[in-house]
């Protein structure tokens, strides 16, 4: 779904695109997206900076799509069509345009209210508000609201030409001008005022198959005060105010308009299901554009675009009274006069040369810096991007890499890889399928492949193409996954990256104070580290001084003493350098942890600090992969799964300390000695001498008397004795086996 929105501002666009800086945003641009430039960001920034008036200095256009993956070539084609349409009345010498495709690396993030936002590809276009020939303001779209019909026609033309979903069939039309314009709330259809009421109205439409606008309006009148807003205009919509409410709720969404209501029930369901966040949405086939839309686009090219350019203050009455041919003749005269005035012989290259001489405008430097670690490019330009893409391809085709990748593609557990990406980049697991997970009626997925819409990708291609990882990073990720999959057990809960709403609201009430406390703990830890480092340096200096002093107390030839002194100094400098390196590494780790305190990490800290049954269950539900301990000795409930209990009496009886880990495991310890781990579905015995008694007590409360005990032969022999001593009734119900 191509959705076009236009805004304007005076500064900050370069910083915003590169760094993603925005109030309330937790992630940097590099964490969120891969940026693919079309044009030269330095040049467009210099042109914006050269505008000295107080007017809007640039226009910011966002093209957003509903599809999960869109090839950069499609965005490039859309940009060319956009330029051809929007600048229909301009020569290429008159304007500068820069575009940036954002391919999400983070597939979903959490909002401040704990809802999951799905992130999709989009493109930013920046146009300086300067006609490079005339030096005047540049506004090819005029007053946006006055030309909506033309822009909607062009928008629909793009959707049909490139096979993208049309916003005419979207369940939402109130998109915001966020950079992540098509982040969508999982499970929610509506945002903002009256979202619950809108959901109820939509359910009524579907349940009763409302198919006429008059029938819909009768229903609205039956549930509250109803009115029609902007009657007869393009943005006409219904509004409803239920009793007891002060404000009207505007029903601007397309599902409340006649075009949606007249559809059959199956067609309604089809439109709604197309916007299901749990399904992968791929580019479709091109479609023909209606004649009515093409008429509007033709009208824009022939008349409307030039009217906006040559009558920026509005159309004169005398012009409005003219016939169509007379209007075209008047526009031709205006056009000739405009270019005669500025001098049509002025070339764009000469304009750039003149601008380059001004102190406020400089072209990019000629020296070539090293490629950025974030983008792999030297500059944010099309050429640098092409060089980077070629380098990535060359790297991936090296023989040693092809051999390694082939081996790891065969060795990797694809389900484990997908679950790792859920934790790492917010992957929406339900969008992807592997062999054996196909829905009924779907074609099979080939072995060792991941289905991404119509594509079937192997592991390395999935990481580089779908998740937009550089090849080296993808190679490292694949290697780590292969190494981890035999030692860790993935958490496959379908909603593990979405918090429980009630707990999140409780966390939100203490979020700010908790962040302050955690940051203060990091500051104290950093101060402690620096103090310890200072003490170690002082001890080394004192030791060096003592050794040097001892040498001077002993009588020896001078050249011998100098050799010993040099040896002491060399040893001191080596130790000092080594310590400084270790201290800097520790400080770097602490500072990185401090910067990475996102809301999700704070939420886990909040749950862990409370540690009650509800919070422990939530920690286990959202936990990442758990390490598989070899030769583990454990107690489980026979034919039973996880169970969370109130263990306060048992803890008091055995004099234990209880600590909840970030993954929901509970550690029971005594006198600084770890006794066992409660991992939910099993009790892992750590200390065989002291942990068995409390383990059996906890197991009996969790699962009753039907227990299964697993471990080595020695452990099972010990357990048989302990079970008989602990409770003779249990001993008859225990199933013992060697792990």
Order of alpha helices (4+ residues) and beta strands (2+ residues): beta-alpha-alpha-beta-alpha-beta-alpha-beta-beta-beta-beta-alpha-beta-alpha-alpha-beta-beta-beta-alpha-alpha-alpha-alpha-alpha-alpha-alpha-alpha-alpha-alpha-beta-beta-beta-alpha-beta-alpha-alpha-alpha-alpha-beta-beta-alpha-beta-beta-beta-beta-alpha-beta-alpha-alpha-beta
